[in-house]
């Protein structure tokens, strides 16, 4: 079972009391947690062009460890031996982007050949051009990321390891894609008051379907059905969107489902797709769970890491989703990059985790 989460934390460093359990909780523990953050530091000139500030990343790792293992330091769960213990397999920061992968301790020996590849986008490879509605720019970024990401080949089993993103059997694309709604402020506020997510999603899907039908980007990728409210842009420490409180058109941000998780690959079966309710940032965190069929390293017998269990009484938060083809267009921000982690299993499907910054 694979847990995937994405969260734009708005350039804020976490405080010690921040509880991540709402975001990371699921009906049953996962075997692997892939967590992507955006804007873990403010995107200013000092952070972009100066030395990398790793302080916030260290704090996030401590909070994740505490949520998964019940401990603030170390990677074991000795205080609660019945609870699955997780170890940090790999992490990578690139200015405000941060990606980390946690694995159940007893699976550690079965995972190898982890690779990280970074591709910078934007002016001089650092500064992006953030502009709502700029689908052409977003499409170009995705194409360049897919084109330029490369991994060193090496032999394992009877084949070479994947060299590009699309060479992998299974891929997960997560992040703040910065995709906006094609609607007006007044219409959006009216639909928000009625909690009419279906009508709002039609404004999101219009452009997505056009891009997919035209074959411009993300052909063959999938996204689960969305049954939650837009994840951006909220007032900090509030349940109200900025659009519902702000009177200035200059500061107006129409709510949108900016934070998304997509996948590509037959071995990935999505179980649920939800958002968290932490008010720490102007974005709400998003998460998804997958069951992944892989081959064990010791044999060629195909098996599941964890058998999926049916949810007889699903809650409103965790309900099975029907996957459907979709196309998502990543946005462009002050910092743009791609981080990719590959966790292949010998003679089995290769997993790739992609997280473009918004």
Buried (B, 14 or more C-beta within 10 A) or exposed (E): BBBBBBBBBBBBBBEEEBEBEEBBBBEEBBBBBBBBBBBBBBBEEEBBEEEEBEEBBEBBBBBBBBBBBBBEEEBBBEEEEEEBBBBBBBBBBBBBBBBBBBBBBEBBEBBEBEBBBBBBBBEEEBBBBBEEEBBEBBBBBBEBBBEBBEBEEEEBBEEEBBEBBEBBBBBBBBBBBBBBBBBEBEBBBEBBEEEEBEEBBBBBBEBBBEBBEEEBBBEEBBBBBBBBBBBBBBBEEEEEBBBBEBEEEEEEBBBBBBBBBBBBBEBBBBBBBBBBEBEBBBBBBBBBBBBBBBBBBEEEEEEBBBEBEEBEEEEEBBBBBEBEEBBBBBBBBBBBBBBBBBBBBBBBBBBBBBBBBB
